[in-house]
């Protein structure tokens, strides 16, 4: 099926009104492009470490929406024009021009699969379920991951840094807390390495189903890796669910600003001598994270590892 893409050039002032108008017509999933800087409140819950540098904001915006190329587009576009005419009485719509282009109906959710091939992290083979085990890797520890809509294939440097640190510290009776668990790859890796139990938290509800599916793919019982959606930094219920002073290892592959906040909470969940493995730290933010960890009276930094421009810092509870 082909889709028609309509891009309206307007003003940033009119963005909200136009968005509401399109929603009332039945058009959902719009794209808004502008150069308005994000506020601190807007970036607080976003997985962004370094924000892009935007050109000067000139008050212009582009709002795009898609319609089926089935003959109904003309009628819907007429409704859009009528809606814009009504809004023009209340706000400046700027150029108010609409450009039309055509796009193919692609399977965006599954398209990425063509790029996810088996790969190794030292003696560990990580692969999606639809790929065969390469003959030369038959002897490696196998982890099967299908991330779906949750973050984490294991291919990123930050994940590999965490896997290598888990390899150093996981023992046969380790209990592990995986903060920002995503697809569950780190928790599953810990279990494959011999950990007895894993608990995971994530802000994304998709992580819960992704972990369950990946546990099944790896032949691991659900009760060995429990996951809950929530924010362990702010939610008392999530903190209580995780439990206190029971973990041998906490691993967090997130982002530097989140780790800086997280380091205040993690010590209460670790046993004395427990290990806190962090990654997701771009090298420009390494010193910020290090200073935060070193300033924490309950933690001592024991190791720093690097891969490319990414950094992992490991600390121990005193």
N, C-alpha and C positions, 0 to 999 in steps of 0.2 A: 504494500500500500504506500502511496505517496502522500506527503503532508505539505500543506502550504504554511510557510512561516511569514507572519506579518510583524513588521518592526515599526513601531510608532516613535517618531522623534518628538519629544515634548520637553517639559521643564521639570526639574526636581521638585518644585513646589506642587506640581500636579500629580506626582507619583501615587500618593495614597488614594486620592479621589478616583483616578483612572483604574487603579487596581481593584477598588471596591466595585466600580461600574462593570468591569470585565467579569468579576465574580458573579454579580447579579445576573448577567447575561448567560452565565454557565461556562465561561472560559476559565480554566484553572491551570495551574502550573506555569505561570508567566515568568519571564526573565527580565530583570531590571539591571541596566548598566548605567552607572554614573560615577562621578569622581568625588562624591561626598565622603570625607574621612569617617571611619567608624569610631563611635564613642567607646569609652572604657567599659560602659555597661554592655554594649553590643558585643565586644570582643571577649568578655569574661568567660563565657561558656564555649568559646570556639577553639578548635584545635589548630590554632595558628601561633607560630613562634615568632616569626619576623614578618610584619605586615609589608605588602608591596608599596612602593613609592608611587603615588598617584599624580597625574598631571593636575594643574590648578582646576578647582571646581568653578565652572562657568555657568552653573545653573541648568545645564542641559542633561537630559536623560533619554535613554532608549528603552522602550518596553516592548518585548517580543512575546507573541503567543502563536500557537499552532492550531490549525483547523484541518479536519479531514478533507481531502480533495474529492468529495463525493457529491458535489452540487449544492450542498447546504452552506458552503462558505460564503457565497454571495449574500444570502439573507442575513447571516450572522454579522458579516462585515457592515451591512446596512444598519444593524442595531448598534454596532460600535460607533459608527459615524453619528447616529442620532444621539447617543450618549455623550459623545464628545461635544456636540453642539450645545447640549444642556449644560455641561460642565463649564463651557467657555464663558458663561454668564458670571460664574463665581470665581474663576481662577484663570491665570495666564497659562495657556496651553502651548505657547511657543510656536515652533514651526508647524506642528500638527500634521506632519506628512507621514504617510504609511508606505513602506517599501514591501514588496512581495517577493518571496523566493520559494524554491521547492526543495524538499528534503526527503530522503528515503526513510522508511519505517525500519529502524534498526533495533536489534535486541541489545539495548545498552547494558542490561544487567549481566548478560552472559558473554558479551563480546570480548571482555578482558581475558577469557579463558585461553584464547590462542597464545597469550604471552606467558602463561603460568606453566612452566615446565619443571621437571624434577631437578633439584640442585642439592648440594651438600654443604653442611656446616661442620667441618672437620670429619668426624666419623658418624655423622647423622645425615640420613637422607630424608629430605622433605619433598613431598609430591602431592598433587591433587589426586583424587580417587580415580579420575578418568585416564590417568597416565600409568603405563606399565613400569615396573621396577627395572631400571637399566641393568644389564648383565654384570657390568663392572662394579655395581653397588649392592649386590645381593647380600653382602656380609655386614652392611651398615645398619644402625639402629633406624627403624622406619617410623616416620611421623607423616600421617596423611591429613591434609588440611584443605577443606573447601570453604573459603571465607564467606562466600555468598555476599550478603549486604553488610557483614561486619568486617571491621578492619583487621588485617593481619594475615599475609601469606607466608611470612618468614623471609621474604627476599630482601627486605630493607636492612640496611646496615645496623640500625638500632636494635632490631629484633635479634639479629645474629650476635651482637654484642651481649645481649641478655642471655641467650642460649649458652654461650661460652662461659658466662659467669655462673649460671645454674649448674653447668657441668662440674665446676670447681667445688661448689658448696652443697649440692644435694646429696643426702645420704639415705639409707634405707628406711629411716623413720622420720624423715623431714616432713613437717607440715608447712605448706606454702600458701601465702596470700598473694593473689595476682590482681593488682589494681589497674583498671583500664584493660580488662582481659580481651576485649575484641573477639576474634575468632577462637580464642582459647589456646593458641599455639604455645605460649610459654607455660601455661599450666599443664598442658598435655605433655610437653617436653619434660617437665619436672617429674610427672608420673612415670613416663617411659624411662627416666633415669633412676627411678626407684623411690621417689617420694611417696609417702603413705596417703596423703590427703591434700587436696587443694580447694581453696575457696576463692571466688573471683567476684569483683564488682566492676560495673561499667555504667556510664551514663546512657548508653544506647541500648534500647530494649531488644534490638536485633542480636545482641551478643548472647542473650540467654538461649535462643533457639540455635544460633550458630554453634555454640559450645556443645549443646546436646547432640547435634548432628555429627560434629567432629569426634566426640567421644565414641559414638557408635561406629564411625569409620575406623577407629583405632582399637576397637574391642575393649573399651574401658567402661566400667560400670558407672552410671550417673552419680551414685552416692559418693564416689571418690572425688568428684569435682562439681561442687555446687556453685551456682552463679546467681547473683541478684542484681537488679537494676537499681542504681542509686549513687549518691555522692558521699563517699566516706569522709570527706573533709568537712561537710556541713550537716549531714543527717545523723542524728543520734541513733535512730533505728538501724541504720546501716552499720554504724560503729559497733553497736551491741550485737548485731547479727554476726559480724566478723569475729568478735570475741577478743579478749584481752590477755596479753602476755602468753600467747599460746603458739606463736609462729616461729619456726626456725629461720624462715626466709620470707621476706616480702619483696616482690619484684614489681616495678612500675616503669613501663616503657610508654611514657606520655610525652610531655614537653617541659622545657625548663621552668616556665612560670608556674606550672601545676606542681612540679616536684618541689619547688621552693615552698609552696603552701603545704604540700603533703608531708614534708619532713617534720612538721610540728605534730602531726597526728600519728605517724607510723610507730614511733617508739612504744606507745602504750599497747600495741598489738604484738610486739616482738618479745620473745623470751630474752633474758639477759644473755648476751653473747650472740644474739640473732643477727642475721645479715640482711641489709637493705640494699637491693640492687636497683640502680636507676639508669635509665637511658632515654633516648629521644631528645638528647641535649645537643644542639648545634654548637660547634666549637666556639662561636662568638659568645655563647651564654655559659660556657664551662665555668668561668671564674665566679659568676653569680651563684650558680648552684653549689659550688665548692664552699664559698663563704657562708651560705645558709646552713649547709651541713656541719661545717666546722664550728659555727656559732651555737649549734644545738648541743646543750650540755649532756644529752643522753646518747649522742652518736660520735663515733670517730671514723674518719675517712681512712680506709685501708688499701684501696686500689683504684686506679684510673686506667681504663683501656680505651683505645680509639680505633675507629675504622672509617677511612675517608674523612669527611668533615664532621663526623658524629662521635659523641663521647658517652661512655658509661662510667659512672662513679659508684663505687661500692663502699658502704659504711657498715660498721658493727655497733650494736647497742652495748654501751658500757655496763 
